[in-house]
Amino acid sequence: MTDTLNAAQASPLGKTVSYISQYDPSLLFPIPRQGKRDEIGIGAELPFMGLDIWNGYELSWLNKRGKPQIALATFQIPANSPNIVESKSFKLYLNSFNQTQLEDAAALTQLLRDDLSAATGASIQVKLSAPESFNQLKFGELPGFCIDNLDIEVNQYDPTPQILHCDESDGTTTETLTSNLLKSNCLVTGQPDWASVQIQYVGKPINRESLLRYLISFRNHNEFHEQCVERIFVDIMKACHPMKLAVYARYTRRGGLDINPFRSNFNTDFPSNLRGARQ
């Protein structure tokens, strides 16, 4: 954890910075994934596949005549990339296009793809949505049975995987459970991060009350979004040994960006990038 925290503290996160409005790819600050993965017992061979879906809502640049252009951006970063990008550096990088003249949206897309691929160490997919298509964008909540209405008592607010257990006497089940009560905090600044989470699995039934208590136990935990989702995945696998497991979280935006990690140990379609009401 120390190496990851030191790397994050060396980033622009939580510091006063000058906003640069001319294109500058050096603003991107990569952080290796492996440090936090070592902490939860993930080696070089990943126990899952997946991606991180980033949405950028504050993207603007100038055309060749100096007229401002805007778009919404979606970035897909594979889970097997060596690095994540620290979110404030990502925001600063996107803002560096504000006064940058570009030929067209295709030129911007290529720059974004090249720079982010270099920073993460993997091939990144980039999609821009022009204003003409904004009215086609939809909202929707994560499908599945929401466990938030369970009447439980809670007294653990730091990750406690020992809470998790299965109903061993029952047979194999296939189900999708959701919760809107996931909250964690930024690893460096301690600012709150809010999320909805979806858990799909095949295996012994996960005790729903224990799962809800476990998810709530992240409430005081300091960790990046991607790391929280991987911790949830690993803890459920260790406690309940499902044959199939997928964990997907939709975090609310901060600084014009939202981050939505997905991890799965079986071949399945990647989730749609459907925004929740809180996003």
Accessible surface in RSA format (square Angstrom, percent):
REM  Atomic radii and reference values for relative SASA: ProtOr
REM  Chains: A
REM  Algorithm: Lee & Richards
REM  Probe-radius: 1.40
REM  Slices: 20
REM RES _ NUM      All-atoms   Total-Side   Main-Chain    Non-polar    All polar
REM                ABS   REL    ABS   REL    ABS   REL    ABS   REL    ABS   REL
RES MET A   1   103.59  53.6  75.17  49.8  28.42  67.7  48.75  41.4  54.84  72.7
RES THR A   2    92.85  66.0  88.89  90.1   3.96   9.4  54.94  73.8  37.91  57.3
RES ASP A   3   112.61  78.9 104.42 103.9   8.19  19.4  30.58  72.0  82.03  81.8
RES THR A   4     4.67   3.3   1.47   1.5   3.20   7.6   2.97   4.0   1.70   2.6
RES LEU A   5    46.55  25.9  46.55  33.3   0.00   0.0  46.55  32.7   0.00   0.0
RES ASN A   6    80.59  55.6  73.41  70.9   7.18  17.3  24.58  59.2  56.01  54.1
RES ALA A   7    25.28  23.2  17.35  26.8   7.93  18.0  24.87  35.0   0.41   1.1
RES ALA A   8     0.00   0.0   0.00   0.0   0.00   0.0   0.00   0.0   0.00   0.0
RES GLN A   9    86.92  48.6  80.39  58.8   6.53  15.5  22.64  48.2  64.28  48.8
RES ALA A  10    73.72  67.8  40.68  62.8  33.05  75.2  50.59  71.2  23.13  61.3
RES SER A  11     1.42   1.2   0.00   0.0   1.42   3.3   1.00   2.1   0.42   0.6
RES PRO A  12    26.30  19.2  21.63  19.7   4.67  17.0  25.84  21.3   0.46   2.9
RES LEU A  13    11.22   6.2   9.57   6.8   1.65   4.1   9.57   6.7   1.65   4.4
RES GLY A  14    57.24  70.6   0.00   N/A  57.24  70.6  21.23  58.3  36.01  80.7
RES LYS A  15    94.86  46.3  86.92  53.3   7.94  18.9  86.87  78.2   7.99   8.5
RES THR A  16   145.14 103.2 110.29 111.8  34.84  83.0  79.61 106.9  65.53  99.1
RES VAL A  17    45.82  30.1  23.05  20.9  22.76  54.9  30.73  26.7  15.08  40.9
RES SER A  18    97.06  82.0  77.89 103.9  19.17  44.2  42.94  91.4  54.12  75.8
RES TYR A  19   121.57  56.8  92.63  52.7  28.94  75.3  77.41  58.2  44.16  54.4
RES ILE A  20    69.62  39.6  64.16  47.8   5.46  13.2  67.74  48.8   1.88   5.1
RES SER A  21    46.58  39.4  42.35  56.5   4.23   9.8  17.53  37.3  29.05  40.7
RES GLN A  22   102.04  57.1 101.20  74.0   0.83   2.0  53.38 113.6  48.66  36.9
RES TYR A  23    69.13  32.3  48.36  27.5  20.77  54.1  42.53  32.0  26.60  32.8
RES ASP A  24    35.20  24.7  33.97  33.8   1.23   2.9   9.00  21.2  26.19  26.1
RES PRO A  25    55.96  40.8  48.86  44.5   7.10  25.8  49.10  40.5   6.86  42.7
RES SER A  26    94.29  79.7  60.70  81.0  33.59  77.4  56.97 121.3  37.33  52.3
RES LEU A  27    34.49  19.2  26.43  18.9   8.06  20.3  30.21  21.2   4.28  11.5
RES LEU A  28    16.51   9.2   4.41   3.2  12.10  30.4   4.41   3.1  12.10  32.6
RES PHE A  29    51.63  25.8  51.49  31.9   0.15   0.4  51.63  31.3   0.00   0.0
RES PRO A  30    56.05  40.8  47.13  43.0   8.92  32.4  47.13  38.9   8.92  55.5
RES ILE A  31     0.01   0.0   0.01   0.0   0.00   0.0   0.01   0.0   0.00   0.0
RES PRO A  32    72.79  53.0  71.69  65.4   1.09   4.0  71.69  59.2   1.09   6.8
RES ARG A  33    12.53   5.3   8.54   4.4   3.99   9.5   9.37  12.8   3.16   1.9
RES GLN A  34    67.54  37.8  66.24  48.4   1.30   3.1  50.99 108.5  16.55  12.6
RES GLY A  35    22.17  27.3   0.00   N/A  22.17  27.3  16.73  45.9   5.44  12.2
RES LYS A  36     4.99   2.4   4.30   2.6   0.69   1.6   4.00   3.6   0.99   1.1
RES ARG A  37    11.28   4.7  11.20   5.7   0.08   0.2   2.23   3.0   9.05   5.5
RES ASP A  38    92.67  64.9  71.26  70.9  21.40  50.6  30.05  70.7  62.61  62.4
RES GLU A  39    76.04  43.7  37.79  28.6  38.25  91.1  35.95  69.5  40.09  32.7
RES ILE A  40    17.35   9.9  10.85   8.1   6.50  15.7  17.01  12.3   0.33   0.9
RES GLY A  41    65.23  80.4   0.00   N/A  65.23  80.4  30.92  84.8  34.31  76.8
RES ILE A  42     5.77   3.3   2.00   1.5   3.77   9.1   4.78   3.4   0.99   2.7
RES GLY A  43    40.51  50.0   0.00   N/A  40.51  50.0  32.99  90.5   7.52  16.8
RES ALA A  44   103.96  95.6  69.27 106.9  34.69  78.9  73.62 103.7  30.34  80.4
RES GLU A  45   160.37  92.1 139.16 105.3  21.21  50.5  58.53 113.2 101.84  83.1
RES LEU A  46    42.69  23.8  19.96  14.3  22.72  57.1  19.96  14.0  22.72  61.2
RES PRO A  47    63.32  46.2  41.62  37.9  21.70  78.9  56.64  46.8   6.69  41.6
RES PHE A  48    14.19   7.1   0.00   0.0  14.19  36.9   5.17   3.1   9.02  25.8
RES MET A  49    78.01  40.4  72.16  47.8   5.85  13.9  60.85  51.7  17.16  22.7
RES GLY A  50     7.86   9.7   0.00   N/A   7.86   9.7   0.00   0.0   7.86  17.6
RES LEU A  51     5.81   3.2   5.81   4.2   0.00   0.0   5.81   4.1   0.00   0.0
RES ASP A  52     0.65   0.5   0.65   0.6   0.00   0.0   0.00   0.0   0.65   0.6
RES ILE A  53     0.91   0.5   0.91   0.7   0.00   0.0   0.91   0.7   0.00   0.0
RES TRP A  54     1.83   0.7   1.83   0.9   0.00   0.0   1.30   0.7   0.53   0.9
RES ASN A  55     8.21   5.7   8.21   7.9   0.00   0.0   4.85  11.7   3.36   3.3
RES GLY A  56     0.65   0.8   0.00   N/A   0.65   0.8   0.25   0.7   0.40   0.9
RES TYR A  57    32.86  15.3  12.93   7.4  19.93  51.9  12.37   9.3  20.49  25.3
RES GLU A  58    97.39  55.9  81.94  62.0  15.45  36.8  44.84  86.7  52.55  42.9
RES LEU A  59     3.55   2.0   0.04   0.0   3.51   8.8   0.09   0.1   3.47   9.3
RES SER A  60    27.09  22.9  27.09  36.2   0.00   0.0  19.07  40.6   8.03  11.2
RES TRP A  61    12.15   4.9  12.15   5.9   0.00   0.0   9.88   5.3   2.28   3.7
RES LEU A  62    19.12  10.6  19.12  13.7   0.00   0.0  19.12  13.4   0.00   0.0
RES ASN A  63    37.76  26.0  37.76  36.5   0.00   0.0  14.38  34.6  23.38  22.6
RES LYS A  64   115.18  56.2  95.02  58.3  20.16  48.0  51.83  46.6  63.35  67.5
RES ARG A  65   224.30  94.2 187.01  95.3  37.29  88.8  71.47  97.7 152.83  92.6
RES GLY A  66    29.95  36.9   0.00   N/A  29.95  36.9  12.56  34.5  17.40  39.0
RES LYS A  67   133.84  65.3 129.76  79.6   4.08   9.7  76.74  69.1  57.10  60.8
RES PRO A  68    87.53  63.8  75.11  68.5  12.42  45.1  75.16  62.1  12.37  76.9
RES GLN A  69    53.69  30.0  49.22  36.0   4.46  10.6   8.38  17.8  45.30  34.4
RES ILE A  70    93.04  52.9  86.40  64.4   6.64  16.0  86.40  62.2   6.64  18.0
RES ALA A  71     4.95   4.6   2.61   4.0   2.34   5.3   2.86   4.0   2.09   5.5
RES LEU A  72    34.60  19.3  33.65  24.1   0.95   2.4  33.89  23.8   0.71   1.9
RES ALA A  73     1.39   1.3   0.00   0.0   1.39   3.2   0.08   0.1   1.31   3.5
RES THR A  74    27.26  19.4  26.22  26.6   1.04   2.5   9.55  12.8  17.71  26.8
RES PHE A  75     0.00   0.0   0.00   0.0   0.00   0.0   0.00   0.0   0.00   0.0
RES GLN A  76    55.22  30.9  53.76  39.3   1.45   3.5   6.26  13.3  48.95  37.1
RES ILE A  77     2.21   1.3   2.21   1.6   0.00   0.0   2.21   1.6   0.00   0.0
RES PRO A  78    37.41  27.3  35.84  32.7   1.57   5.7  37.05  30.6   0.36   2.2
RES ALA A  79     1.36   1.2   1.03   1.6   0.33   0.7   1.03   1.4   0.33   0.9
RES ASN A  80   110.08  75.9  87.16  84.2  22.92  55.2  23.68  57.0  86.39  83.5
RES SER A  81     0.80   0.7   0.00   0.0   0.80   1.9   0.15   0.3   0.65   0.9
RES PRO A  82    76.80  56.0  61.20  55.8  15.61  56.7  73.18  60.4   3.62  22.5
RES ASN A  83    29.30  20.2  29.30  28.3   0.00   0.0   0.05   0.1  29.26  28.3
RES ILE A  84     7.44   4.2   6.96   5.2   0.47   1.1   7.44   5.4   0.00   0.0
RES VAL A  85     1.79   1.2   0.00   0.0   1.79   4.3   0.00   0.0   1.79   4.8
RES GLU A  86     2.83   1.6   0.31   0.2   2.52   6.0   2.79   5.4   0.03   0.0
RES SER A  87    39.50  33.4  35.02  46.7   4.48  10.3  13.85  29.5  25.65  35.9
RES LYS A  88    44.60  21.8  40.21  24.7   4.39  10.5  25.94  23.3  18.66  19.9
RES SER A  89     0.00   0.0   0.00   0.0   0.00   0.0   0.00   0.0   0.00   0.0
RES PHE A  90     0.00   0.0   0.00   0.0   0.00   0.0   0.00   0.0   0.00   0.0
RES LYS A  91    52.87  25.8  52.10  32.0   0.77   1.8  17.65  15.9  35.22  37.5
RES LEU A  92     5.92   3.3   5.59   4.0   0.32   0.8   5.59   3.9   0.32   0.9
RES TYR A  93     0.00   0.0   0.00   0.0   0.00   0.0   0.00   0.0   0.00   0.0
RES LEU A  94     7.34   4.1   7.34   5.3   0.00   0.0   7.34   5.2   0.00   0.0
RES ASN A  95    21.63  14.9  21.36  20.6   0.27   0.6   3.49   8.4  18.14  17.5
RES SER A  96     0.00   0.0   0.00   0.0   0.00   0.0   0.00   0.0   0.00   0.0
RES PHE A  97     0.00   0.0   0.00   0.0   0.00   0.0   0.00   0.0   0.00   0.0
RES ASN A  98    49.31  34.0  45.35  43.8   3.96   9.5  13.07  31.5  36.24  35.0
RES GLN A  99    93.65  52.4  87.94  64.3   5.71  13.6  22.18  47.2  71.47  54.2
RES THR A 100    14.59  10.4  14.03  14.2   0.56   1.3  14.59  19.6   0.00   0.0
RES GLN A 101    86.08  48.1  69.82  51.0  16.26  38.7  18.07  38.5  68.01  51.6
RES LEU A 102    18.11  10.1  16.75  12.0   1.36   3.4  18.04  12.7   0.07   0.2
RES GLU A 103   119.73  68.7 102.10  77.2  17.63  42.0  41.03  79.4  78.70  64.3
RES ASP A 104    71.86  50.3  64.09  63.8   7.77  18.4  34.88  82.1  36.98  36.9
RES ALA A 105    46.03  42.3  41.50  64.1   4.53  10.3  41.60  58.6   4.43  11.7
RES ALA A 106    71.39  65.6  56.64  87.4  14.75  33.5  63.22  89.0   8.17  21.6
RES ALA A 107    34.08  31.3  23.19  35.8  10.89  24.8  32.00  45.1   2.07   5.5
RES LEU A 108     0.00   0.0   0.00   0.0   0.00   0.0   0.00   0.0   0.00   0.0
RES THR A 109    21.06  15.0  21.06  21.3   0.00   0.0  14.64  19.7   6.42   9.7
RES GLN A 110    83.62  46.8  83.47  61.0   0.14   0.3  38.47  81.9  45.14  34.2
RES LEU A 111    46.84  26.1  46.84  33.5   0.00   0.0  46.84  32.9   0.00   0.0
RES LEU A 112     0.00   0.0   0.00   0.0   0.00   0.0   0.00   0.0   0.00   0.0
RES ARG A 113    78.72  33.1  78.72  40.1   0.00   0.0  29.89  40.8  48.83  29.6
RES ASP A 114    72.15  50.5  63.02  62.7   9.13  21.6  25.50  60.0  46.66  46.5
RES ASP A 115    20.70  14.5  15.54  15.5   5.16  12.2   3.65   8.6  17.05  17.0
RES LEU A 116     0.00   0.0   0.00   0.0   0.00   0.0   0.00   0.0   0.00   0.0
RES SER A 117    25.76  21.8  21.82  29.1   3.94   9.1  19.90  42.4   5.87   8.2
RES ALA A 118    85.36  78.5  50.16  77.4  35.21  80.1  62.72  88.3  22.65  60.0
RES ALA A 119    13.01  12.0   4.36   6.7   8.65  19.7  12.08  17.0   0.93   2.5
RES THR A 120     0.00   0.0   0.00   0.0   0.00   0.0   0.00   0.0   0.00   0.0
RES GLY A 121    48.00  59.2   0.00   N/A  48.00  59.2  24.95  68.5  23.05  51.6
RES ALA A 122    22.20  20.4   9.20  14.2  13.00  29.6  21.48  30.2   0.72   1.9
RES SER A 123    94.17  79.6  75.95 101.4  18.22  42.0  47.26 100.6  46.91  65.7
RES ILE A 124     1.91   1.1   0.00   0.0   1.91   4.6   0.00   0.0   1.91   5.2
RES GLN A 125   119.51  66.8 117.41  85.8   2.10   5.0  36.94  78.6  82.58  62.6
RES VAL A 126    15.00   9.9   0.00   0.0  15.00  36.2   0.88   0.8  14.13  38.3
RES LYS A 127   139.32  68.0 136.09  83.5   3.22   7.7  81.09  73.0  58.22  62.0
RES LEU A 128    33.53  18.7   9.33   6.7  24.20  60.8   9.33   6.6  24.20  65.1
RES SER A 129    17.98  15.2  14.38  19.2   3.59   8.3   4.31   9.2  13.67  19.2
RES ALA A 130    43.68  40.2  39.32  60.7   4.37   9.9  39.99  56.3   3.69   9.8
RES PRO A 131    56.92  41.5  44.67  40.7  12.25  44.5  44.97  37.1  11.95  74.3
RES GLU A 132   140.88  80.9 114.90  86.9  25.98  61.9  79.18 153.2  61.70  50.4
RES SER A 133    32.57  27.5  32.57  43.5   0.00   0.0  30.27  64.5   2.29   3.2
RES PHE A 134    64.35  32.2  55.49  34.4   8.86  23.1  55.56  33.7   8.80  25.2
RES ASN A 135   135.10  93.2  94.87  91.7  40.22  96.9  47.36 114.0  87.74  84.8
RES GLN A 136   127.79  71.5 109.73  80.2  18.06  43.0  40.01  85.2  87.78  66.6
RES LEU A 137    73.13  40.7  53.89  38.6  19.24  48.4  56.11  39.4  17.02  45.8
RES LYS A 138   154.84  75.5 141.60  86.9  13.24  31.5  87.63  78.9  67.22  71.6
RES PHE A 139   120.74  60.4  94.30  58.4  26.43  68.8  94.36  57.2  26.38  75.5
RES GLY A 140    21.37  26.4   0.00   N/A  21.37  26.4  18.39  50.5   2.98   6.7
RES GLU A 141   103.74  59.6  82.74  62.6  21.00  50.0  65.32 126.3  38.42  31.4
RES LEU A 142    31.82  17.7  17.46  12.5  14.36  36.1  18.18  12.8  13.64  36.7
RES PRO A 143    97.49  71.1  87.72  80.0   9.77  35.5  97.49  80.5   0.00   0.0
RES GLY A 144    45.24  55.8   0.00   N/A  45.24  55.8  14.21  39.0  31.03  69.5
RES PHE A 145   107.45  53.8  99.91  61.9   7.54  19.6 105.10  63.7   2.35   6.7
RES CYS A 146    48.84  36.9  38.04  42.4  10.80  25.4  28.46  72.1  20.38  22.0
RES ILE A 147     1.55   0.9   0.80   0.6   0.76   1.8   1.55   1.1   0.00   0.0
RES ASP A 148    32.00  22.4  15.78  15.7  16.22  38.4  13.44  31.6  18.56  18.5
RES ASN A 149   146.10 100.8 117.79 113.8  28.32  68.2  36.03  86.7 110.07 106.4
RES LEU A 150    55.19  30.7  42.62  30.5  12.57  31.6  45.37  31.9   9.82  26.4
RES ASP A 151   145.43 101.9 114.17 113.6  31.26  73.9  40.55  95.4 104.89 104.6
RES ILE A 152    33.39  19.0   6.13   4.6  27.26  65.7  10.86   7.8  22.53  61.1
RES GLU A 153   139.39  80.0 125.15  94.7  14.24  33.9  51.47  99.6  87.92  71.8
RES VAL A 154    38.28  25.2  18.07  16.4  20.20  48.7  18.53  16.1  19.75  53.6
RES ASN A 155   113.25  78.1  88.56  85.6  24.69  59.5  30.78  74.1  82.47  79.7
RES GLN A 156    80.05  44.8  79.01  57.7   1.04   2.5   9.37  19.9  70.68  53.6
RES TYR A 157    87.73  41.0  82.36  46.9   5.37  14.0  55.24  41.5  32.49  40.1
RES ASP A 158    80.51  56.4  79.66  79.3   0.85   2.0  30.76  72.4  49.74  49.6
RES PRO A 159    32.35  23.6  12.06  11.0  20.30  73.8  12.06  10.0  20.30 126.2
RES THR A 160    25.74  18.3  24.98  25.3   0.76   1.8  21.51  28.9   4.23   6.4
RES PRO A 161    46.05  33.6  43.23  39.4   2.81  10.2  43.55  36.0   2.50  15.5
RES GLN A 162   149.28  83.5 115.88  84.7  33.39  79.5  70.87 150.9  78.41  59.5
RES ILE A 163    33.73  19.2  21.18  15.8  12.54  30.2  29.25  21.1   4.48  12.1
RES LEU A 164     9.66   5.4   0.00   0.0   9.66  24.3   0.00   0.0   9.66  26.0
RES HIS A 165    91.15  49.8  89.52  62.2   1.63   4.2  69.44  71.6  21.70  25.3
RES CYS A 166    11.76   8.9   0.14   0.2  11.62  27.3   0.11   0.3  11.65  12.6
RES ASP A 167    48.13  33.7  43.56  43.4   4.58  10.8  13.56  31.9  34.58  34.5
RES GLU A 168   116.52  66.9 103.40  78.2  13.11  31.2  57.86 111.9  58.66  47.9
RES SER A 169   115.26  97.4  70.00  93.4  45.26 104.3  58.10 123.7  57.17  80.1
RES ASP A 170    69.01  48.3  64.61  64.3   4.40  10.4  16.32  38.4  52.69  52.5
RES GLY A 171    50.90  62.8   0.00   N/A  50.90  62.8  35.24  96.7  15.65  35.1
RES THR A 172    87.07  61.9  53.41  54.1  33.66  80.2  28.25  37.9  58.82  88.9
RES THR A 173    39.63  28.2  33.85  34.3   5.77  13.8  16.42  22.1  23.20  35.1
RES THR A 174   104.44  74.3  78.96  80.0  25.48  60.7  60.07  80.7  44.37  67.1
RES GLU A 175    32.76  18.8  23.73  18.0   9.02  21.5  21.50  41.6  11.26   9.2
RES THR A 176    39.37  28.0  31.54  32.0   7.83  18.7  11.68  15.7  27.69  41.9
RES LEU A 177     1.11   0.6   0.69   0.5   0.42   1.0   0.82   0.6   0.29   0.8
RES THR A 178    12.13   8.6   9.96  10.1   2.17   5.2   6.48   8.7   5.65   8.5
RES SER A 179     0.30   0.3   0.00   0.0   0.30   0.7   0.12   0.3   0.17   0.2
RES ASN A 180    65.47  45.1  60.81  58.8   4.66  11.2  14.51  34.9  50.95  49.2
RES LEU A 181    75.09  41.8  68.81  49.2   6.28  15.8  73.38  51.5   1.71   4.6
RES LEU A 182     0.92   0.5   0.00   0.0   0.92   2.3   0.00   0.0   0.92   2.5
RES LYS A 183    26.73  13.0  25.64  15.7   1.09   2.6  16.78  15.1   9.95  10.6
RES SER A 184     0.28   0.2   0.28   0.4   0.00   0.0   0.00   0.0   0.28   0.4
RES ASN A 185    14.96  10.3  14.96  14.5   0.00   0.0   0.74   1.8  14.21  13.7
RES CYS A 186     5.24   4.0   4.77   5.3   0.47   1.1   1.56   4.0   3.68   4.0
RES LEU A 187     9.07   5.0   0.93   0.7   8.14  20.5   0.93   0.6   8.14  21.9
RES VAL A 188    44.33  29.2  15.86  14.4  28.46  68.6  16.84  14.6  27.49  74.6
RES THR A 189    50.32  35.8  14.66  14.9  35.67  85.0  22.49  30.2  27.84  42.1
RES GLY A 190    35.32  43.6   0.00   N/A  35.32  43.6  17.19  47.2  18.13  40.6
RES GLN A 191    87.00  48.6  84.23  61.6   2.76   6.6  21.15  45.0  65.85  49.9
RES PRO A 192    60.07  43.8  55.23  50.3   4.84  17.6  55.23  45.6   4.84  30.1
RES ASP A 193     8.08   5.7   4.56   4.5   3.52   8.3   4.03   9.5   4.06   4.0
RES TRP A 194    99.12  39.8  98.73  47.8   0.39   0.9  83.94  44.8  15.17  24.6
RES ALA A 195     0.06   0.1   0.00   0.0   0.06   0.1   0.06   0.1   0.00   0.0
RES SER A 196    12.53  10.6  12.44  16.6   0.09   0.2   6.40  13.6   6.13   8.6
RES VAL A 197     0.54   0.4   0.39   0.4   0.15   0.4   0.39   0.3   0.15   0.4
RES GLN A 198    11.09   6.2  10.78   7.9   0.31   0.7   0.02   0.0  11.07   8.4
RES ILE A 199     1.72   1.0   1.72   1.3   0.00   0.0   1.72   1.2   0.00   0.0
RES GLN A 200    55.20  30.9  55.20  40.3   0.00   0.0   7.07  15.1  48.13  36.5
RES TYR A 201     2.99   1.4   0.01   0.0   2.98   7.7   0.32   0.2   2.67   3.3
RES VAL A 202    32.40  21.3  32.40  29.3   0.00   0.0  32.40  28.2   0.00   0.0
RES GLY A 203     3.23   4.0   0.00   N/A   3.23   4.0   3.23   8.9   0.00   0.0
RES LYS A 204    76.47  37.3  72.71  44.6   3.76   9.0  46.56  41.9  29.91  31.9
RES PRO A 205    21.29  15.5  21.29  19.4   0.00   0.0  21.29  17.6   0.00   0.0
RES ILE A 206     2.93   1.7   0.16   0.1   2.77   6.7   0.16   0.1   2.77   7.5
RES ASN A 207    33.24  22.9  32.47  31.4   0.77   1.8   0.77   1.8  32.47  31.4
RES ARG A 208    86.01  36.1  82.19  41.9   3.81   9.1  23.47  32.1  62.54  37.9
RES GLU A 209    73.16  42.0  72.80  55.1   0.36   0.8  12.43  24.0  60.72  49.6
RES SER A 210     0.39   0.3   0.39   0.5   0.00   0.0   0.39   0.8   0.00   0.0
RES LEU A 211     0.52   0.3   0.52   0.4   0.00   0.0   0.52   0.4   0.00   0.0
RES LEU A 212     1.92   1.1   1.92   1.4   0.00   0.0   1.92   1.3   0.00   0.0
RES ARG A 213    70.57  29.6  70.57  36.0   0.00   0.0  21.28  29.1  49.29  29.9
RES TYR A 214     0.00   0.0   0.00   0.0   0.00   0.0   0.00   0.0   0.00   0.0
RES LEU A 215     1.47   0.8   1.35   1.0   0.13   0.3   1.35   0.9   0.13   0.3
RES ILE A 216    20.61  11.7  19.61  14.6   1.00   2.4  20.54  14.8   0.07   0.2
RES SER A 217     0.00   0.0   0.00   0.0   0.00   0.0   0.00   0.0   0.00   0.0
RES PHE A 218     0.00   0.0   0.00   0.0   0.00   0.0   0.00   0.0   0.00   0.0
RES ARG A 219    93.76  39.4  93.48  47.7   0.28   0.7  14.34  19.6  79.42  48.1
RES ASN A 220    86.94  60.0  72.66  70.2  14.27  34.4  13.42  32.3  73.52  71.1
RES HIS A 221    28.35  15.5  26.81  18.6   1.54   3.9  18.79  19.4   9.56  11.1
RES ASN A 222    60.24  41.5  55.47  53.6   4.77  11.5   7.41  17.8  52.83  51.1
RES GLU A 223     1.80   1.0   1.77   1.3   0.03   0.1   0.00   0.0   1.80   1.5
RES PHE A 224    19.97  10.0  19.70  12.2   0.26   0.7  19.97  12.1   0.00   0.0
RES HIS A 225    20.63  11.3  20.28  14.1   0.35   0.9  12.61  13.0   8.01   9.3
RES GLU A 226     6.08   3.5   6.08   4.6   0.00   0.0   2.68   5.2   3.40   2.8
RES GLN A 227    14.15   7.9  11.69   8.5   2.46   5.9  12.61  26.8   1.54   1.2
RES CYS A 228     0.00   0.0   0.00   0.0   0.00   0.0   0.00   0.0   0.00   0.0
RES VAL A 229     0.00   0.0   0.00   0.0   0.00   0.0   0.00   0.0   0.00   0.0
RES GLU A 230     5.87   3.4   5.87   4.4   0.00   0.0   1.12   2.2   4.76   3.9
RES ARG A 231    31.86  13.4  31.82  16.2   0.04   0.1   0.42   0.6  31.43  19.1
RES ILE A 232     0.00   0.0   0.00   0.0   0.00   0.0   0.00   0.0   0.00   0.0
RES PHE A 233     1.58   0.8   1.58   1.0   0.00   0.0   1.58   1.0   0.00   0.0
RES VAL A 234    12.04   7.9  11.00  10.0   1.04   2.5  12.03  10.4   0.01   0.0
RES ASP A 235    14.84  10.4  13.63  13.6   1.21   2.9   0.63   1.5  14.21  14.2
RES ILE A 236     0.00   0.0   0.00   0.0   0.00   0.0   0.00   0.0   0.00   0.0
RES MET A 237    52.81  27.3  50.67  33.5   2.13   5.1  50.98  43.3   1.83   2.4
RES LYS A 238   131.55  64.2 114.80  70.4  16.74  39.9  83.60  75.2  47.95  51.1
RES ALA A 239    37.26  34.3   9.38  14.5  27.89  63.4  19.62  27.6  17.64  46.7
RES CYS A 240     7.08   5.4   0.57   0.6   6.51  15.3   1.11   2.8   5.97   6.4
RES HIS A 241   136.24  74.5 117.90  81.9  18.34  46.9  80.79  83.3  55.45  64.5
RES PRO A 242     6.30   4.6   1.11   1.0   5.19  18.9   1.51   1.2   4.79  29.8
RES MET A 243   123.63  64.0  97.19  64.3  26.45  63.0  63.69  54.1  59.94  79.4
RES LYS A 244    93.40  45.6  93.40  57.3   0.00   0.0  39.76  35.8  53.63  57.1
RES LEU A 245     0.00   0.0   0.00   0.0   0.00   0.0   0.00   0.0   0.00   0.0
RES ALA A 246     0.81   0.7   0.27   0.4   0.55   1.2   0.45   0.6   0.37   1.0
RES VAL A 247     0.01   0.0   0.00   0.0   0.01   0.0   0.01   0.0   0.00   0.0
RES TYR A 248     5.07   2.4   5.03   2.9   0.04   0.1   5.03   3.8   0.04   0.1
RES ALA A 249     0.00   0.0   0.00   0.0   0.00   0.0   0.00   0.0   0.00   0.0
RES ARG A 250     9.57   4.0   6.85   3.5   2.73   6.5   6.85   9.4   2.73   1.7
RES TYR A 251     0.39   0.2   0.39   0.2   0.00   0.0   0.39   0.3   0.00   0.0
RES THR A 252    30.31  21.6  23.61  23.9   6.70  16.0  16.14  21.7  14.17  21.4
RES ARG A 253    97.22  40.8  78.56  40.0  18.66  44.4  32.08  43.8  65.13  39.5
RES ARG A 254    90.70  38.1  77.57  39.5  13.12  31.2  62.66  85.6  28.03  17.0
RES GLY A 255    31.15  38.4   0.00   N/A  31.15  38.4  18.53  50.8  12.62  28.3
RES GLY A 256     5.54   6.8   0.00   N/A   5.54   6.8   0.60   1.6   4.94  11.1
RES LEU A 257     8.30   4.6   4.51   3.2   3.78   9.5   4.51   3.2   3.78  10.2
RES ASP A 258     0.46   0.3   0.00   0.0   0.46   1.1   0.46   1.1   0.00   0.0
RES ILE A 259     9.48   5.4   9.24   6.9   0.24   0.6   9.24   6.7   0.24   0.7
RES ASN A 260     0.00   0.0   0.00   0.0   0.00   0.0   0.00   0.0   0.00   0.0
RES PRO A 261     0.00   0.0   0.00   0.0   0.00   0.0   0.00   0.0   0.00   0.0
RES PHE A 262     2.54   1.3   2.54   1.6   0.00   0.0   2.54   1.5   0.00   0.0
RES ARG A 263     0.00   0.0   0.00   0.0   0.00   0.0   0.00   0.0   0.00   0.0
RES SER A 264     0.00   0.0   0.00   0.0   0.00   0.0   0.00   0.0   0.00   0.0
RES ASN A 265    45.97  31.7  17.98  17.4  27.99  67.4  10.61  25.5  35.36  34.2
RES PHE A 266    42.10  21.1  36.70  22.7   5.40  14.1  42.10  25.5   0.00   0.0
RES ASN A 267   134.28  92.6 108.30 104.7  25.97  62.5  33.26  80.0 101.02  97.6
RES THR A 268    53.36  38.0  27.47  27.8  25.89  61.7  15.16  20.4  38.20  57.7
RES ASP A 269   132.14  92.6 115.72 115.2  16.41  38.8  36.10  85.0  96.04  95.8
RES PHE A 270    99.29  49.7  78.01  48.3  21.28  55.4  78.01  47.3  21.28  60.9
RES PRO A 271    31.56  23.0  12.49  11.4  19.07  69.3  23.08  19.1   8.48  52.7
RES SER A 272    81.98  69.3  61.10  81.5  20.88  48.1  53.62 114.2  28.36  39.7
RES ASN A 273    54.48  37.6  30.58  29.6  23.89  57.5  19.38  46.6  35.10  33.9
RES LEU A 274    71.85  40.0  65.00  46.5   6.84  17.2  66.70  46.8   5.15  13.9
RES ARG A 275    41.64  17.5  40.89  20.8   0.75   1.8   5.34   7.3  36.31  22.0
RES GLY A 276    10.09  12.4   0.00   N/A  10.09  12.4   9.86  27.1   0.23   0.5
RES ALA A 277    81.67  75.1  54.12  83.5  27.55  62.7  56.85  80.1  24.81  65.7
RES ARG A 278   116.51  48.9  88.18  44.9  28.33  67.5  72.41  99.0  44.10  26.7
RES GLN A 279    15.89   8.9   3.53   2.6  12.35  29.4  15.85  33.7   0.03   0.0
END  Absolute sums over single chains surface
CHAIN  1 A    12768.9      10149.0       2619.9       6788.2       5980.6
END  Absolute sums over all chains
TOTAL         12768.9      10149.0       2619.9       6788.2       5980.6
